[in-house]
Amino acid sequence: MSHVAPAVRDKFETLPVELKNAILERDVVLNTIYDLMRVLEQIVAEGEENPS
């Protein structure tokens, strides 16, 4: 189960719903903005590997 710490929640909430759902499906723990950036970079890299 994913967790978004209060320190990151404001930034997380600015993301589109589809992106937030994709992040939460990964069962990640987001304690810092750097944790959020890492997950976003992973999603981008996966998108580049598997273009639709």
mmCIF entry with sequence, helices, sheets and N, C-alpha, C, O atoms, coordinates in Angstrom:
data_MODEL
# 
_entry.id   MODEL 
# 
_entity.id                         1 
_entity.type                       polymer 
_entity.pdbx_number_of_molecules   1 
# 
_entity_poly.entity_id                      1 
_entity_poly.type                           'polypeptide(L)' 
_entity_poly.nstd_linkage                   no 
_entity_poly.nstd_monomer                   no 
_entity_poly.pdbx_seq_one_letter_code       MSHVAPAVRDKFETLPVELKNAILERDVVLNTIYDLMRVLEQIVAEGEENPS 
_entity_poly.pdbx_seq_one_letter_code_can   MSHVAPAVRDKFETLPVELKNAILERDVVLNTIYDLMRVLEQIVAEGEENPS 
_entity_poly.pdbx_strand_id                 A 
# 
loop_
_entity_poly_seq.entity_id 
_entity_poly_seq.num 
_entity_poly_seq.mon_id 
_entity_poly_seq.hetero 
1 1  MET n 
1 2  SER n 
1 3  HIS n 
1 4  VAL n 
1 5  ALA n 
1 6  PRO n 
1 7  ALA n 
1 8  VAL n 
1 9  ARG n 
1 10 ASP n 
1 11 LYS n 
1 12 PHE n 
1 13 GLU n 
1 14 THR n 
1 15 LEU n 
1 16 PRO n 
1 17 VAL n 
1 18 GLU n 
1 19 LEU n 
1 20 LYS n 
1 21 ASN n 
1 22 ALA n 
1 23 ILE n 
1 24 LEU n 
1 25 GLU n 
1 26 ARG n 
1 27 ASP n 
1 28 VAL n 
1 29 VAL n 
1 30 LEU n 
1 31 ASN n 
1 32 THR n 
1 33 ILE n 
1 34 TYR n 
1 35 ASP n 
1 36 LEU n 
1 37 MET n 
1 38 ARG n 
1 39 VAL n 
1 40 LEU n 
1 41 GLU n 
1 42 GLN n 
1 43 ILE n 
1 44 VAL n 
1 45 ALA n 
1 46 GLU n 
1 47 GLY n 
1 48 GLU n 
1 49 GLU n 
1 50 ASN n 
1 51 PRO n 
1 52 SER n 
# 
_struct_asym.id          A 
_struct_asym.entity_id   1 
# 
loop_
_struct_conf.conf_type_id 
_struct_conf.id 
_struct_conf.pdbx_PDB_helix_id 
_struct_conf.beg_label_comp_id 
_struct_conf.beg_label_asym_id 
_struct_conf.beg_label_seq_id 
_struct_conf.pdbx_beg_PDB_ins_code 
_struct_conf.end_label_comp_id 
_struct_conf.end_label_asym_id 
_struct_conf.end_label_seq_id 
_struct_conf.pdbx_end_PDB_ins_code 
_struct_conf.beg_auth_comp_id 
_struct_conf.beg_auth_asym_id 
_struct_conf.beg_auth_seq_id 
_struct_conf.end_auth_comp_id 
_struct_conf.end_auth_asym_id 
_struct_conf.end_auth_seq_id 
_struct_conf.pdbx_PDB_helix_class 
_struct_conf.details 
_struct_conf.pdbx_PDB_helix_length 
HELX_P HELX_P1 AA1 PRO A 6  ? GLU A 13 ? PRO A 6  GLU A 13 1 ? 8  
HELX_P HELX_P2 AA2 VAL A 17 ? LEU A 24 ? VAL A 17 LEU A 24 1 ? 8  
HELX_P HELX_P3 AA3 ILE A 33 ? GLU A 49 ? ILE A 33 GLU A 49 1 ? 17 
# 
_struct_conf_type.id          HELX_P 
_struct_conf_type.criteria    ? 
_struct_conf_type.reference   ? 
# 
_struct_sheet.id               AA1 
_struct_sheet.type             ? 
_struct_sheet.number_strands   2 
_struct_sheet.details          ? 
# 
_struct_sheet_order.sheet_id     AA1 
_struct_sheet_order.range_id_1   1 
_struct_sheet_order.range_id_2   2 
_struct_sheet_order.offset       ? 
_struct_sheet_order.sense        parallel 
# 
loop_
_struct_sheet_range.sheet_id 
_struct_sheet_range.id 
_struct_sheet_range.beg_label_comp_id 
_struct_sheet_range.beg_label_asym_id 
_struct_sheet_range.beg_label_seq_id 
_struct_sheet_range.pdbx_beg_PDB_ins_code 
_struct_sheet_range.end_label_comp_id 
_struct_sheet_range.end_label_asym_id 
_struct_sheet_range.end_label_seq_id 
_struct_sheet_range.pdbx_end_PDB_ins_code 
_struct_sheet_range.beg_auth_comp_id 
_struct_sheet_range.beg_auth_asym_id 
_struct_sheet_range.beg_auth_seq_id 
_struct_sheet_range.end_auth_comp_id 
_struct_sheet_range.end_auth_asym_id 
_struct_sheet_range.end_auth_seq_id 
AA1 1 HIS A 3  ? VAL A 4  ? HIS A 3  VAL A 4  
AA1 2 VAL A 29 ? LEU A 30 ? VAL A 29 LEU A 30 
# 
loop_
_atom_site.group_PDB 
_atom_site.id 
_atom_site.type_symbol 
_atom_site.label_atom_id 
_atom_site.label_alt_id 
_atom_site.label_comp_id 
_atom_site.label_asym_id 
_atom_site.label_entity_id 
_atom_site.label_seq_id 
_atom_site.pdbx_PDB_ins_code 
_atom_site.Cartn_x 
_atom_site.Cartn_y 
_atom_site.Cartn_z 
_atom_site.occupancy 
_atom_site.B_iso_or_equiv 
_atom_site.pdbx_formal_charge 
_atom_site.auth_seq_id 
_atom_site.auth_comp_id 
_atom_site.auth_asym_id 
_atom_site.auth_atom_id 
_atom_site.pdbx_PDB_model_num 
ATOM 1   N N  . MET A 1 1  ? 0.841  -1.180 0.000   1.00 0.00 ? 1  MET A N  1 
ATOM 2   C CA . MET A 1 1  ? 0.000  0.000  0.000   1.00 0.00 ? 1  MET A CA 1 
ATOM 3   C C  . MET A 1 1  ? 0.886  1.243  0.000   1.00 0.00 ? 1  MET A C  1 
ATOM 4   O O  . MET A 1 1  ? 1.815  1.354  0.800   1.00 0.00 ? 1  MET A O  1 
ATOM 5   N N  . SER A 1 2  ? 0.595  2.157  -0.888  1.00 0.00 ? 2  SER A N  1 
ATOM 6   C CA . SER A 1 2  ? 1.387  3.379  -1.009  1.00 0.00 ? 2  SER A CA 1 
ATOM 7   C C  . SER A 1 2  ? 1.101  4.331  0.147   1.00 0.00 ? 2  SER A C  1 
ATOM 8   O O  . SER A 1 2  ? 0.041  4.300  0.772   1.00 0.00 ? 2  SER A O  1 
ATOM 9   N N  . HIS A 1 3  ? 2.100  5.182  0.401   1.00 0.00 ? 3  HIS A N  1 
ATOM 10  C CA . HIS A 1 3  ? 1.965  6.203  1.444   1.00 0.00 ? 3  HIS A CA 1 
ATOM 11  C C  . HIS A 1 3  ? 2.544  7.505  0.920   1.00 0.00 ? 3  HIS A C  1 
ATOM 12  O O  . HIS A 1 3  ? 3.651  7.533  0.381   1.00 0.00 ? 3  HIS A O  1 
ATOM 13  N N  . VAL A 1 4  ? 1.787  8.585  1.083   1.00 0.00 ? 4  VAL A N  1 
ATOM 14  C CA . VAL A 1 4  ? 2.260  9.916  0.710   1.00 0.00 ? 4  VAL A CA 1 
ATOM 15  C C  . VAL A 1 4  ? 2.332  10.735 1.987   1.00 0.00 ? 4  VAL A C  1 
ATOM 16  O O  . VAL A 1 4  ? 1.311  11.015 2.615   1.00 0.00 ? 4  VAL A O  1 
ATOM 17  N N  . ALA A 1 5  ? 3.551  11.119 2.369   1.00 0.00 ? 5  ALA A N  1 
ATOM 18  C CA . ALA A 1 5  ? 3.769  11.881 3.593   1.00 0.00 ? 5  ALA A CA 1 
ATOM 19  C C  . ALA A 1 5  ? 3.180  13.289 3.459   1.00 0.00 ? 5  ALA A C  1 
ATOM 20  O O  . ALA A 1 5  ? 3.100  13.830 2.357   1.00 0.00 ? 5  ALA A O  1 
ATOM 21  N N  . PRO A 1 6  ? 2.776  13.867 4.571   1.00 0.00 ? 6  PRO A N  1 
ATOM 22  C CA . PRO A 1 6  ? 2.224  15.228 4.531   1.00 0.00 ? 6  PRO A CA 1 
ATOM 23  C C  . PRO A 1 6  ? 3.158  16.243 3.865   1.00 0.00 ? 6  PRO A C  1 
ATOM 24  O O  . PRO A 1 6  ? 2.687  17.190 3.236   1.00 0.00 ? 6  PRO A O  1 
ATOM 25  N N  . ALA A 1 7  ? 4.454  16.059 3.995   1.00 0.00 ? 7  ALA A N  1 
ATOM 26  C CA . ALA A 1 7  ? 5.416  17.003 3.408   1.00 0.00 ? 7  ALA A CA 1 
ATOM 27  C C  . ALA A 1 7  ? 5.363  17.000 1.879   1.00 0.00 ? 7  ALA A C  1 
ATOM 28  O O  . ALA A 1 7  ? 5.794  17.964 1.246   1.00 0.00 ? 7  ALA A O  1 
ATOM 29  N N  . VAL A 1 8  ? 4.847  15.941 1.287   1.00 0.00 ? 8  VAL A N  1 
ATOM 30  C CA . VAL A 1 8  ? 4.815  15.796 -0.173  1.00 0.00 ? 8  VAL A CA 1 
ATOM 31  C C  . VAL A 1 8  ? 3.393  15.908 -0.718  1.00 0.00 ? 8  VAL A C  1 
ATOM 32  O O  . VAL A 1 8  ? 3.197  16.092 -1.920  1.00 0.00 ? 8  VAL A O  1 
ATOM 33  N N  . ARG A 1 9  ? 2.421  15.799 0.150   1.00 0.00 ? 9  ARG A N  1 
ATOM 34  C CA . ARG A 1 9  ? 1.025  15.718 -0.293  1.00 0.00 ? 9  ARG A CA 1 
ATOM 35  C C  . ARG A 1 9  ? 0.589  16.898 -1.167  1.00 0.00 ? 9  ARG A C  1 
ATOM 36  O O  . ARG A 1 9  ? -0.125 16.693 -2.149  1.00 0.00 ? 9  ARG A O  1 
ATOM 37  N N  . ASP A 1 10 ? 0.996  18.119 -0.837  1.00 0.00 ? 10 ASP A N  1 
ATOM 38  C CA . ASP A 1 10 ? 0.593  19.282 -1.642  1.00 0.00 ? 10 ASP A CA 1 
ATOM 39  C C  . ASP A 1 10 ? 1.062  19.143 -3.085  1.00 0.00 ? 10 ASP A C  1 
ATOM 40  O O  . ASP A 1 10 ? 0.297  19.406 -4.013  1.00 0.00 ? 10 ASP A O  1 
ATOM 41  N N  . LYS A 1 11 ? 2.297  18.738 -3.278  1.00 0.00 ? 11 LYS A N  1 
ATOM 42  C CA . LYS A 1 11 ? 2.826  18.556 -4.640  1.00 0.00 ? 11 LYS A CA 1 
ATOM 43  C C  . LYS A 1 11 ? 2.128  17.394 -5.332  1.00 0.00 ? 11 LYS A C  1 
ATOM 44  O O  . LYS A 1 11 ? 1.767  17.484 -6.505  1.00 0.00 ? 11 LYS A O  1 
ATOM 45  N N  . PHE A 1 12 ? 1.941  16.303 -4.597  1.00 0.00 ? 12 PHE A N  1 
ATOM 46  C CA . PHE A 1 12 ? 1.287  15.124 -5.150  1.00 0.00 ? 12 PHE A CA 1 
ATOM 47  C C  . PHE A 1 12 ? -0.113 15.463 -5.643  1.00 0.00 ? 12 PHE A C  1 
ATOM 48  O O  . PHE A 1 12 ? -0.526 15.000 -6.707  1.00 0.00 ? 12 PHE A O  1 
ATOM 49  N N  . GLU A 1 13 ? -0.835 16.255 -4.889  1.00 0.00 ? 13 GLU A N  1 
ATOM 50  C CA . GLU A 1 13 ? -2.217 16.596 -5.234  1.00 0.00 ? 13 GLU A CA 1 
ATOM 51  C C  . GLU A 1 13 ? -2.330 17.472 -6.477  1.00 0.00 ? 13 GLU A C  1 
ATOM 52  O O  . GLU A 1 13 ? -3.416 17.583 -7.045  1.00 0.00 ? 13 GLU A O  1 
ATOM 53  N N  . THR A 1 14 ? -1.231 18.102 -6.917  1.00 0.00 ? 14 THR A N  1 
ATOM 54  C CA . THR A 1 14 ? -1.280 18.928 -8.123  1.00 0.00 ? 14 THR A CA 1 
ATOM 55  C C  . THR A 1 14 ? -1.197 18.085 -9.391  1.00 0.00 ? 14 THR A C  1 
ATOM 56  O O  . THR A 1 14 ? -1.425 18.598 -10.486 1.00 0.00 ? 14 THR A O  1 
ATOM 57  N N  . LEU A 1 15 ? -0.875 16.804 -9.261  1.00 0.00 ? 15 LEU A N  1 
ATOM 58  C CA . LEU A 1 15 ? -0.730 15.926 -10.422 1.00 0.00 ? 15 LEU A CA 1 
ATOM 59  C C  . LEU A 1 15 ? -2.096 15.512 -10.963 1.00 0.00 ? 15 LEU A C  1 
ATOM 60  O O  . LEU A 1 15 ? -3.080 15.485 -10.224 1.00 0.00 ? 15 LEU A O  1 
ATOM 61  N N  . PRO A 1 16 ? -2.152 15.188 -12.262 1.00 0.00 ? 16 PRO A N  1 
ATOM 62  C CA . PRO A 1 16 ? -3.416 14.686 -12.830 1.00 0.00 ? 16 PRO A CA 1 
ATOM 63  C C  . PRO A 1 16 ? -3.831 13.375 -12.155 1.00 0.00 ? 16 PRO A C  1 
ATOM 64  O O  . PRO A 1 16 ? -2.983 12.614 -11.690 1.00 0.00 ? 16 PRO A O  1 
ATOM 65  N N  . VAL A 1 17 ? -5.117 13.125 -12.107 1.00 0.00 ? 17 VAL A N  1 
ATOM 66  C CA . VAL A 1 17 ? -5.658 11.944 -11.439 1.00 0.00 ? 17 VAL A CA 1 
ATOM 67  C C  . VAL A 1 17 ? -5.041 10.658 -11.986 1.00 0.00 ? 17 VAL A C  1 
ATOM 68  O O  . VAL A 1 17 ? -4.702 9.761  -11.214 1.00 0.00 ? 17 VAL A O  1 
ATOM 69  N N  . GLU A 1 18 ? -4.890 10.558 -13.307 1.00 0.00 ? 18 GLU A N  1 
ATOM 70  C CA . GLU A 1 18 ? -4.339 9.345  -13.904 1.00 0.00 ? 18 GLU A CA 1 
ATOM 71  C C  . GLU A 1 18 ? -2.915 9.091  -13.418 1.00 0.00 ? 18 GLU A C  1 
ATOM 72  O O  . GLU A 1 18 ? -2.535 7.948  -13.167 1.00 0.00 ? 18 GLU A O  1 
ATOM 73  N N  . LEU A 1 19 ? -2.139 10.145 -13.290 1.00 0.00 ? 19 LEU A N  1 
ATOM 74  C CA . LEU A 1 19 ? -0.759 10.016 -12.831 1.00 0.00 ? 19 LEU A CA 1 
ATOM 75  C C  . LEU A 1 19 ? -0.718 9.652  -11.353 1.00 0.00 ? 19 LEU A C  1 
ATOM 76  O O  . LEU A 1 19 ? 0.082  8.809  -10.946 1.00 0.00 ? 19 LEU A O  1 
ATOM 77  N N  . LYS A 1 20 ? -1.561 10.270 -10.554 1.00 0.00 ? 20 LYS A N  1 
ATOM 78  C CA . LYS A 1 20 ? -1.626 9.918  -9.129  1.00 0.00 ? 20 LYS A CA 1 
ATOM 79  C C  . LYS A 1 20 ? -1.987 8.446  -8.967  1.00 0.00 ? 20 LYS A C  1 
ATOM 80  O O  . LYS A 1 20 ? -1.399 7.749  -8.140  1.00 0.00 ? 20 LYS A O  1 
ATOM 81  N N  . ASN A 1 21 ? -2.943 7.974  -9.748  1.00 0.00 ? 21 ASN A N  1 
ATOM 82  C CA . ASN A 1 21 ? -3.333 6.570  -9.667  1.00 0.00 ? 21 ASN A CA 1 
ATOM 83  C C  . ASN A 1 21 ? -2.189 5.648  -10.074 1.00 0.00 ? 21 ASN A C  1 
ATOM 84  O O  . ASN A 1 21 ? -1.972 4.611  -9.447  1.00 0.00 ? 21 ASN A O  1 
ATOM 85  N N  . ALA A 1 22 ? -1.457 6.023  -11.121 1.00 0.00 ? 22 ALA A N  1 
ATOM 86  C CA . ALA A 1 22 ? -0.314 5.212  -11.567 1.00 0.00 ? 22 ALA A CA 1 
ATOM 87  C C  . ALA A 1 22 ? 0.754  5.143  -10.479 1.00 0.00 ? 22 ALA A C  1 
ATOM 88  O O  . ALA A 1 22 ? 1.386  4.102  -10.295 1.00 0.00 ? 22 ALA A O  1 
ATOM 89  N N  . ILE A 1 23 ? 0.954  6.222  -9.772  1.00 0.00 ? 23 ILE A N  1 
ATOM 90  C CA . ILE A 1 23 ? 1.940  6.243  -8.679  1.00 0.00 ? 23 ILE A CA 1 
ATOM 91  C C  . ILE A 1 23 ? 1.470  5.361  -7.530  1.00 0.00 ? 23 ILE A C  1 
ATOM 92  O O  . ILE A 1 23 ? 2.237  4.550  -7.010  1.00 0.00 ? 23 ILE A O  1 
ATOM 93  N N  . LEU A 1 24 ? 0.220  5.516  -7.135  1.00 0.00 ? 24 LEU A N  1 
ATOM 94  C CA . LEU A 1 24 ? -0.301 4.767  -5.992  1.00 0.00 ? 24 LEU A CA 1 
ATOM 95  C C  . LEU A 1 24 ? -0.349 3.264  -6.252  1.00 0.00 ? 24 LEU A C  1 
ATOM 96  O O  . LEU A 1 24 ? -0.217 2.468  -5.323  1.00 0.00 ? 24 LEU A O  1 
ATOM 97  N N  . GLU A 1 25 ? -0.537 2.873  -7.513  1.00 0.00 ? 25 GLU A N  1 
ATOM 98  C CA . GLU A 1 25 ? -0.561 1.453  -7.874  1.00 0.00 ? 25 GLU A CA 1 
ATOM 99  C C  . GLU A 1 25 ? 0.795  0.781  -7.682  1.00 0.00 ? 25 GLU A C  1 
ATOM 100 O O  . GLU A 1 25 ? 0.881  -0.446 -7.649  1.00 0.00 ? 25 GLU A O  1 
ATOM 101 N N  . ARG A 1 26 ? 1.838  1.570  -7.558  1.00 0.00 ? 26 ARG A N  1 
ATOM 102 C CA . ARG A 1 26 ? 3.192  1.034  -7.430  1.00 0.00 ? 26 ARG A CA 1 
ATOM 103 C C  . ARG A 1 26 ? 3.575  0.670  -6.003  1.00 0.00 ? 26 ARG A C  1 
ATOM 104 O O  . ARG A 1 26 ? 4.682  0.179  -5.777  1.00 0.00 ? 26 ARG A O  1 
ATOM 105 N N  . ASP A 1 27 ? 2.719  0.889  -5.062  1.00 0.00 ? 27 ASP A N  1 
ATOM 106 C CA . ASP A 1 27 ? 3.010  0.579  -3.659  1.00 0.00 ? 27 ASP A CA 1 
ATOM 107 C C  . ASP A 1 27 ? 4.305  1.237  -3.197  1.00 0.00 ? 27 ASP A C  1 
ATOM 108 O O  . ASP A 1 27 ? 5.213  0.572  -2.697  1.00 0.00 ? 27 ASP A O  1 
ATOM 109 N N  . VAL A 1 28 ? 4.373  2.543  -3.371  1.00 0.00 ? 28 VAL A N  1 
ATOM 110 C CA . VAL A 1 28 ? 5.569  3.299  -3.005  1.00 0.00 ? 28 VAL A CA 1 
ATOM 111 C C  . VAL A 1 28 ? 5.348  4.091  -1.727  1.00 0.00 ? 28 VAL A C  1 
ATOM 112 O O  . VAL A 1 28 ? 4.211  4.334  -1.322  1.00 0.00 ? 28 VAL A O  1 
ATOM 113 N N  . VAL A 1 29 ? 6.434  4.486  -1.104  1.00 0.00 ? 29 VAL A N  1 
ATOM 114 C CA . VAL A 1 29 ? 6.406  5.364  0.060   1.00 0.00 ? 29 VAL A CA 1 
ATOM 115 C C  . VAL A 1 29 ? 7.056  6.673  -0.375  1.00 0.00 ? 29 VAL A C  1 
ATOM 116 O O  . VAL A 1 29 ? 8.231  6.707  -0.741  1.00 0.00 ? 29 VAL A O  1 
ATOM 117 N N  . LEU A 1 30 ? 6.280  7.738  -0.330  1.00 0.00 ? 30 LEU A N  1 
ATOM 118 C CA . LEU A 1 30 ? 6.771  9.052  -0.739  1.00 0.00 ? 30 LEU A CA 1 
ATOM 119 C C  . LEU A 1 30 ? 6.919  9.918  0.501   1.00 0.00 ? 30 LEU A C  1 
ATOM 120 O O  . LEU A 1 30 ? 5.949  10.493 0.996   1.00 0.00 ? 30 LEU A O  1 
ATOM 121 N N  . ASN A 1 31 ? 8.142  10.000 0.992   1.00 0.00 ? 31 ASN A N  1 
ATOM 122 C CA . ASN A 1 31 ? 8.418  10.813 2.172   1.00 0.00 ? 31 ASN A CA 1 
ATOM 123 C C  . ASN A 1 31 ? 8.968  12.179 1.813   1.00 0.00 ? 31 ASN A C  1 
ATOM 124 O O  . ASN A 1 31 ? 8.817  13.134 2.575   1.00 0.00 ? 31 ASN A O  1 
ATOM 125 N N  . THR A 1 32 ? 9.611  12.275 0.649   1.00 0.00 ? 32 THR A N  1 
ATOM 126 C CA . THR A 1 32 ? 10.235 13.529 0.225   1.00 0.00 ? 32 THR A CA 1 
ATOM 127 C C  . THR A 1 32 ? 9.879  13.815 -1.225  1.00 0.00 ? 32 THR A C  1 
ATOM 128 O O  . THR A 1 32 ? 9.379  12.946 -1.939  1.00 0.00 ? 32 THR A O  1 
ATOM 129 N N  . ILE A 1 33 ? 10.140 15.030 -1.642  1.00 0.00 ? 33 ILE A N  1 
ATOM 130 C CA . ILE A 1 33 ? 9.923  15.395 -3.036  1.00 0.00 ? 33 ILE A CA 1 
ATOM 131 C C  . ILE A 1 33 ? 10.832 14.561 -3.942  1.00 0.00 ? 33 ILE A C  1 
ATOM 132 O O  . ILE A 1 33 ? 10.491 14.298 -5.095  1.00 0.00 ? 33 ILE A O  1 
ATOM 133 N N  . TYR A 1 34 ? 11.973 14.151 -3.425  1.00 0.00 ? 34 TYR A N  1 
ATOM 134 C CA . TYR A 1 34 ? 12.899 13.331 -4.212  1.00 0.00 ? 34 TYR A CA 1 
ATOM 135 C C  . TYR A 1 34 ? 12.333 11.940 -4.454  1.00 0.00 ? 34 TYR A C  1 
ATOM 136 O O  . TYR A 1 34 ? 12.569 11.358 -5.513  1.00 0.00 ? 34 TYR A O  1 
ATOM 137 N N  . ASP A 1 35 ? 11.596 11.396 -3.498  1.00 0.00 ? 35 ASP A N  1 
ATOM 138 C CA . ASP A 1 35 ? 10.914 10.114 -3.698  1.00 0.00 ? 35 ASP A CA 1 
ATOM 139 C C  . ASP A 1 35 ? 9.884  10.246 -4.817  1.00 0.00 ? 35 ASP A C  1 
ATOM 140 O O  . ASP A 1 35 ? 9.774  9.372  -5.676  1.00 0.00 ? 35 ASP A O  1 
ATOM 141 N N  . LEU A 1 36 ? 9.141  11.329 -4.800  1.00 0.00 ? 36 LEU A N  1 
ATOM 142 C CA . LEU A 1 36 ? 8.142  11.568 -5.841  1.00 0.00 ? 36 LEU A CA 1 
ATOM 143 C C  . LEU A 1 36 ? 8.805  11.726 -7.200  1.00 0.00 ? 36 LEU A C  1 
ATOM 144 O O  . LEU A 1 36 ? 8.332  11.160 -8.186  1.00 0.00 ? 36 LEU A O  1 
ATOM 145 N N  . MET A 1 37 ? 9.883  12.479 -7.269  1.00 0.00 ? 37 MET A N  1 
ATOM 146 C CA . MET A 1 37 ? 10.595 12.675 -8.530  1.00 0.00 ? 37 MET A CA 1 
ATOM 147 C C  . MET A 1 37 ? 11.126 11.351 -9.074  1.00 0.00 ? 37 MET A C  1 
ATOM 148 O O  . MET A 1 37 ? 11.075 11.109 -10.280 1.00 0.00 ? 37 MET A O  1 
ATOM 149 N N  . ARG A 1 38 ? 11.634 10.499 -8.195  1.00 0.00 ? 38 ARG A N  1 
ATOM 150 C CA . ARG A 1 38 ? 12.169 9.197  -8.616  1.00 0.00 ? 38 ARG A CA 1 
ATOM 151 C C  . ARG A 1 38 ? 11.074 8.358  -9.273  1.00 0.00 ? 38 ARG A C  1 
ATOM 152 O O  . ARG A 1 38 ? 11.300 7.754  -10.321 1.00 0.00 ? 38 ARG A O  1 
ATOM 153 N N  . VAL A 1 39 ? 9.896  8.319  -8.664  1.00 0.00 ? 39 VAL A N  1 
ATOM 154 C CA . VAL A 1 39 ? 8.797  7.534  -9.229  1.00 0.00 ? 39 VAL A CA 1 
ATOM 155 C C  . VAL A 1 39 ? 8.343  8.123  -10.557 1.00 0.00 ? 39 VAL A C  1 
ATOM 156 O O  . VAL A 1 39 ? 8.056  7.382  -11.497 1.00 0.00 ? 39 VAL A O  1 
ATOM 157 N N  . LEU A 1 40 ? 8.274  9.444  -10.642 1.00 0.00 ? 40 LEU A N  1 
ATOM 158 C CA . LEU A 1 40 ? 7.894  10.084 -11.899 1.00 0.00 ? 40 LEU A CA 1 
ATOM 159 C C  . LEU A 1 40 ? 8.906  9.782  -12.997 1.00 0.00 ? 40 LEU A C  1 
ATOM 160 O O  . LEU A 1 40 ? 8.524  9.550  -14.144 1.00 0.00 ? 40 LEU A O  1 
ATOM 161 N N  . GLU A 1 41 ? 10.192 9.783  -12.658 1.00 0.00 ? 41 GLU A N  1 
ATOM 162 C CA . GLU A 1 41 ? 11.229 9.444  -13.635 1.00 0.00 ? 41 GLU A CA 1 
ATOM 163 C C  . GLU A 1 41 ? 11.088 7.999  -14.108 1.00 0.00 ? 41 GLU A C  1 
ATOM 164 O O  . GLU A 1 41 ? 11.302 7.709  -15.285 1.00 0.00 ? 41 GLU A O  1 
ATOM 165 N N  . GLN A 1 42 ? 10.731 7.097  -13.206 1.00 0.00 ? 42 GLN A N  1 
ATOM 166 C CA . GLN A 1 42 ? 10.523 5.700  -13.585 1.00 0.00 ? 42 GLN A CA 1 
ATOM 167 C C  . GLN A 1 42 ? 9.352  5.571  -14.559 1.00 0.00 ? 42 GLN A C  1 
ATOM 168 O O  . GLN A 1 42 ? 9.429  4.827  -15.536 1.00 0.00 ? 42 GLN A O  1 
ATOM 169 N N  . ILE A 1 43 ? 8.281  6.291  -14.288 1.00 0.00 ? 43 ILE A N  1 
ATOM 170 C CA . ILE A 1 43 ? 7.109  6.243  -15.160 1.00 0.00 ? 43 ILE A CA 1 
ATOM 171 C C  . ILE A 1 43 ? 7.463  6.778  -16.543 1.00 0.00 ? 43 ILE A C  1 
ATOM 172 O O  . ILE A 1 43 ? 7.059  6.197  -17.550 1.00 0.00 ? 43 ILE A O  1 
ATOM 173 N N  . VAL A 1 44 ? 8.205  7.870  -16.605 1.00 0.00 ? 44 VAL A N  1 
ATOM 174 C CA . VAL A 1 44 ? 8.620  8.438  -17.886 1.00 0.00 ? 44 VAL A CA 1 
ATOM 175 C C  . VAL A 1 44 ? 9.500  7.449  -18.637 1.00 0.00 ? 44 VAL A C  1 
ATOM 176 O O  . VAL A 1 44 ? 9.310  7.238  -19.835 1.00 0.00 ? 44 VAL A O  1 
ATOM 177 N N  . ALA A 1 45 ? 10.465 6.840  -17.943 1.00 0.00 ? 45 ALA A N  1 
ATOM 178 C CA . ALA A 1 45 ? 11.366 5.887  -18.588 1.00 0.00 ? 45 ALA A CA 1 
ATOM 179 C C  . ALA A 1 45 ? 10.590 4.693  -19.147 1.00 0.00 ? 45 ALA A C  1 
ATOM 180 O O  . ALA A 1 45 ? 10.879 4.223  -20.247 1.00 0.00 ? 45 ALA A O  1 
ATOM 181 N N  . GLU A 1 46 ? 9.621  4.213  -18.400 1.00 0.00 ? 46 GLU A N  1 
ATOM 182 C CA . GLU A 1 46 ? 8.795  3.096  -18.873 1.00 0.00 ? 46 GLU A CA 1 
ATOM 183 C C  . GLU A 1 46 ? 7.982  3.506  -20.092 1.00 0.00 ? 46 GLU A C  1 
ATOM 184 O O  . GLU A 1 46 ? 7.797  2.708  -21.011 1.00 0.00 ? 46 GLU A O  1 
ATOM 185 N N  . GLY A 1 47 ? 7.502  4.726  -20.109 1.00 0.00 ? 47 GLY A N  1 
ATOM 186 C CA . GLY A 1 47 ? 6.753  5.231  -21.256 1.00 0.00 ? 47 GLY A CA 1 
ATOM 187 C C  . GLY A 1 47 ? 7.617  5.330  -22.495 1.00 0.00 ? 47 GLY A C  1 
ATOM 188 O O  . GLY A 1 47 ? 7.139  5.102  -23.607 1.00 0.00 ? 47 GLY A O  1 
ATOM 189 N N  . GLU A 1 48 ? 8.883  5.668  -22.316 1.00 0.00 ? 48 GLU A N  1 
ATOM 190 C CA . GLU A 1 48 ? 9.813  5.760  -23.444 1.00 0.00 ? 48 GLU A CA 1 
ATOM 191 C C  . GLU A 1 48 ? 10.136 4.375  -23.980 1.00 0.00 ? 48 GLU A C  1 
ATOM 192 O O  . GLU A 1 48 ? 10.353 4.210  -25.181 1.00 0.00 ? 48 GLU A O  1 
ATOM 193 N N  . GLU A 1 49 ? 10.171 3.372  -23.098 1.00 0.00 ? 49 GLU A N  1 
ATOM 194 C CA . GLU A 1 49 ? 10.452 1.998  -23.513 1.00 0.00 ? 49 GLU A CA 1 
ATOM 195 C C  . GLU A 1 49 ? 9.269  1.374  -24.235 1.00 0.00 ? 49 GLU A C  1 
ATOM 196 O O  . GLU A 1 49 ? 9.444  0.542  -25.125 1.00 0.00 ? 49 GLU A O  1 
ATOM 197 N N  . ASN A 1 50 ? 8.059  1.780  -23.846 1.00 0.00 ? 50 ASN A N  1 
ATOM 198 C CA . ASN A 1 50 ? 6.837  1.197  -24.390 1.00 0.00 ? 50 ASN A CA 1 
ATOM 199 C C  . ASN A 1 50 ? 5.902  2.266  -24.927 1.00 0.00 ? 50 ASN A C  1 
ATOM 200 O O  . ASN A 1 50 ? 4.826  2.486  -24.371 1.00 0.00 ? 50 ASN A O  1 
ATOM 201 N N  . PRO A 1 51 ? 6.307  2.944  -26.021 1.00 0.00 ? 51 PRO A N  1 
ATOM 202 C CA . PRO A 1 51 ? 5.413  3.994  -26.543 1.00 0.00 ? 51 PRO A CA 1 
ATOM 203 C C  . PRO A 1 51 ? 4.121  3.382  -27.072 1.00 0.00 ? 51 PRO A C  1 
ATOM 204 O O  . PRO A 1 51 ? 4.119  2.278  -27.615 1.00 0.00 ? 51 PRO A O  1 
ATOM 205 N N  . SER A 1 52 ? 3.018  4.120  -26.904 1.00 0.00 ? 52 SER A N  1 
ATOM 206 C CA . SER A 1 52 ? 1.738  3.568  -27.382 1.00 0.00 ? 52 SER A CA 1 
ATOM 207 C C  . SER A 1 52 ? 1.482  3.894  -28.813 1.00 0.00 ? 52 SER A C  1 
ATOM 208 O O  . SER A 1 52 ? 0.451  3.502  -29.360 1.00 0.00 ? 52 SER A O  1 
# 
